[in-house]
Amino acid sequence: MNNHFAELGDVWKHLPLAEILRITPPRDYWETHAGSASYALTESPSRLHGALRFLSCAPRDPDLRGCAYLQALRSSPGVYPGSPALAMQTLGNTASYLFCDLDPESAATLRAATAGFEARVIETDGVSAIYRAAQLARVDPKDVLVHIDPFDPYERVTDQNKTPVELAAWLARAGYRLFYWYGYDCVERRGWAHDEISRLAPGINVWCGDTLMPACLVYPGTTGAWGCGVVLANVTRSEAYACERLGRALERISETDAVENNDPSQLTFRVIT
Ligand SMILES: C[S@@+](CC[C@H](N)C(=O)[O-])C[C@H]1O[C@@H](n2cnc3c(N)ncnc32)[C@H](O)[C@@H]1O
């Protein structure tokens, strides 16, 4: 069971994810590391800087008040939708779902939440399961949004398997719509996943939006920097533009959540090119 949810790293994952699902609803939604369907939205220091703060500030921001993520949060008070619930809330029965997670408890919540949906829950390594599904090629890649939210971006389960980053690049090259989330804990790594996926998928149009913030907003008691970002491939210009506006708006509402004597002192958003 994942205990890190509704934190700033989830805000800068589910905010663009919900928007993309709304702008271009895919016929298939696949996820390598799905986690639980949803979580009880109890208070914690990192949630007070994350989704709980977003819920109170976003309605006053012109670019956030109508966003799909805020709508999803408001439609289920007291519950934090993980990415599987967010996808199912947005797409309903218009899409098919493939959710992978190694954790039996998470998989059980996914089975319960997907009852009545056209969905498969696979309790195995998500990177190899999604690679297999993509190779079967029973779908048109442009109709599939693949969400890769890896625990370890460089994990290679066996010598024959790809790492999550390699899978992301392979899917991007094969024409799948890609949503890849990454984290990092030193400023020199800002935008690293953009650089690696672009290198492994040359010529593919890749967009990356990155947020750098005081580490203590996510890990109370720590100092210095922490950051995360999303890498998108095979998305439209309007989707990329919508995500950029959301990133800038998140930076705007974060101005009043500054940490004195820390570098960085507040969250900043950057499009990585
Ligand atoms: C951070 S949670 C996922 C959150 C979810 N994607 C969301 O956005 O709401 C990470 C999950 O990855 C699962 N996990 C770790 N390694 C995995 C692997 N190799 N394959 C599938 N799931 C894995 C863990 O059990 C955990 O539930």
The ligand as an SDF file (V2000), in Angstrom:
LIG
                    3D

 27 29  0  0  0  0  0  0  0  0999 V2000
    3.3540    5.6150   -6.2150 C   0  0  0  0  0  0  0  0  0  0  0  0
    2.3830    4.1900   -6.3680 S   0  0  0  0  0  0  0  0  0  0  0  0
    1.4940    4.4680   -7.8090 C   0  0  0  0  0  0  0  0  0  0  0  0
    0.6130    5.6660   -7.8280 C   0  0  0  0  0  0  0  0  0  0  0  0
   -0.3030    5.7990   -9.0130 C   0  0  0  0  0  0  0  0  0  0  0  0
    0.3790    5.6310  -10.2850 N   0  0  0  0  0  0  0  0  0  0  0  0
   -1.0070    7.1270   -8.9920 C   0  0  0  0  0  0  0  0  0  0  0  0
   -0.5850    8.0380   -9.7280 O   0  0  0  0  0  0  0  0  0  0  0  0
   -1.9730    7.2700   -8.2470 O   0  0  0  0  0  0  0  0  0  0  0  0
    3.5810    3.0210   -6.8610 C   0  0  0  0  0  0  0  0  0  0  0  0
    3.0250    1.6090   -7.0000 C   0  0  0  0  0  0  0  0  0  0  0  0
    3.9410    0.8530   -7.7810 O   0  0  0  0  0  0  0  0  0  0  0  0
    3.8350   -0.5020   -7.3820 C   0  0  0  0  0  0  0  0  0  0  0  0
    4.9970   -1.1980   -7.9600 N   0  0  0  0  0  0  0  0  0  0  0  0
    6.2990   -1.1420   -7.5800 C   0  0  0  0  0  0  0  0  0  0  0  0
    7.0640   -1.8350   -8.4580 N   0  0  0  0  0  0  0  0  0  0  0  0
    6.2310   -2.3140   -9.4290 C   0  0  0  0  0  0  0  0  0  0  0  0
    6.4120   -3.0630  -10.6160 C   0  0  0  0  0  0  0  0  0  0  0  0
    7.6200   -3.4760  -11.0010 N   0  0  0  0  0  0  0  0  0  0  0  0
    5.3220   -3.3500  -11.3720 N   0  0  0  0  0  0  0  0  0  0  0  0
    4.0940   -2.9470  -11.0000 C   0  0  0  0  0  0  0  0  0  0  0  0
    3.8530   -2.2200   -9.8810 N   0  0  0  0  0  0  0  0  0  0  0  0
    4.9070   -1.9060   -9.1090 C   0  0  0  0  0  0  0  0  0  0  0  0
    3.7600   -0.4300   -5.8710 C   0  0  0  0  0  0  0  0  0  0  0  0
    3.1530   -1.5790   -5.3560 O   0  0  0  0  0  0  0  0  0  0  0  0
    2.8880    0.8430   -5.6940 C   0  0  0  0  0  0  0  0  0  0  0  0
    1.5370    0.5010   -5.5020 O   0  0  0  0  0  0  0  0  0  0  0  0
  1  2  1  0
  2  3  1  0
  2 10  1  0
  3  4  1  0
  4  5  1  0
  5  6  1  0
  5  7  1  0
  7  8  2  0
  7  9  1  0
 10 11  1  0
 11 12  1  0
 11 26  1  0
 12 13  1  0
 13 14  1  0
 13 24  1  0
 14 15  1  0
 14 23  1  0
 15 16  2  0
 16 17  1  0
 17 18  1  0
 17 23  2  0
 18 19  1  0
 18 20  2  0
 20 21  1  0
 21 22  2  0
 22 23  1  0
 24 25  1  0
 24 26  1  0
 26 27  1  0
M  CHG  2   2   1   9  -1
M  END
$$$$
